Amino acid sequence: MSEMLEQIFSGAYGGVAVMALITAAVVFFLRALYGPNGRFRDPKWDESNRRIRQQEAERRERLLKQIQDEADEDGKDGR
C-alpha cells in the first residue's frame, strides 16, 4: 500500500494530487466554519439576507401582477 502511494505522489501528477487534497481540505474546513450552520456564521447577515430575499420576492410578485393586469386590459380592449 505504501509503495502504491509513493508511486502516486512521486509520479508526474504527484504535485497536482497533493495540491488537490490540500485544496479540498481547506474548502471543507471553511465550509464547516462559515457554511450553513457554521460556527462563525454571523446571524445579522443571515437576517439581512432573509429580508433582502423577501423584498425581492415581493417586488417580483408586484411586477408579475402588473404584467398580468396589463395583459387582461389588452384582452378586454380586443387587441
Phi and psi in degrees as a GROMACS rama.xvg file:
@    title "Ramachandran Plot"
@    xaxis  label "Phi"
@    yaxis  label "Psi"
@TYPE xy
-66.9648  -32.7527  SER-2
-66.125  -39.5028  GLU-3
-64.6814  -43.9718  MET-4
-64.2785  -39.0632  LEU-5
-63.4361  -41.4806  GLU-6
-65.7439  -38.9367  GLN-7
-64.5831  -49.0012  ILE-8
-80.523  -17.8299  PHE-9
-99.3428  -2.64823  SER-10
-75.7705  -169.272  GLY-11
-64.9639  -32.7999  ALA-12
-105.315  17.1713  TYR-13
-62.6336  -43.6982  GLY-14
-63.5643  -38.3713  GLY-15
-65.0872  -41.8774  VAL-16
-63.6259  -42.2681  ALA-17
-64.7652  -44.3551  VAL-18
-62.8564  -39.3569  MET-19
-64.9521  -40.8044  ALA-20
-65.8096  -42.7654  LEU-21
-66.0544  -42.9658  ILE-22
-61.8933  -43.7411  THR-23
-62.3002  -40.6443  ALA-24
-63.438  -42.4297  ALA-25
-65.1176  -42.8944  VAL-26
-61.0726  -47.8372  VAL-27
-66.8034  -35.2195  PHE-28
-64.7135  -47.0313  PHE-29
-65.958  -36.8883  LEU-30
-64.1613  -38.1867  ARG-31
-67.1842  -34.1306  ALA-32
-81.3237  -43.0688  LEU-33
-115.705  -5.27916  TYR-34
-75.3698  -167.12  GLY-35
-56.3546  130.04  PRO-36
61.7163  26.9133  ASN-37
-74.0428  157.53  GLY-38
-65.1034  -37.9226  ARG-39
-102.522  16.6726  PHE-40
-72.6432  133.818  ARG-41
-87.8918  117.316  ASP-42
-62.7869  -28.9078  PRO-43
-63.6183  -40.1889  LYS-44
-66.4065  -39.9235  TRP-45
-61.0565  -43.5268  ASP-46
-65.5669  -42.9125  GLU-47
-61.3801  -44.2711  SER-48
-64.2716  -37.9059  ASN-49
-63.8496  -43.9658  ARG-50
-63.7172  -41.9833  ARG-51
-63.5127  -44.6873  ILE-52
-61.5452  -38.9593  ARG-53
-65.8236  -43.4556  GLN-54
-63.0683  -41.037  GLN-55
-65.9628  -38.2495  GLU-56
-65.1124  -41.7303  ALA-57
-63.8124  -40.2287  GLU-58
-63.6826  -42.4025  ARG-59
-63.045  -40.3284  ARG-60
-63.3903  -43.4235  GLU-61
-61.8573  -43.5785  ARG-62
-63.8408  -43.4322  LEU-63
-62.0939  -43.359  LEU-64
-62.9229  -40.6275  LYS-65
-62.4989  -43.8429  GLN-66
-64.84  -41.7732  ILE-67
-65.6292  -40.04  GLN-68
-63.5104  -41.6959  ASP-69
-64.2182  -39.2231  GLU-70
-66.1135  -38.8862  ALA-71
-65.6995  -39.6195  ASP-72
-65.4287  -40.1056  GLU-73
-63.7931  -37.3347  ASP-74
-68.9537  -32.4422  GLY-75
-74.7351  -29.798  LYS-76
-76.3116  -11.7101  ASP-77
83.8303  21.8935  GLY-78
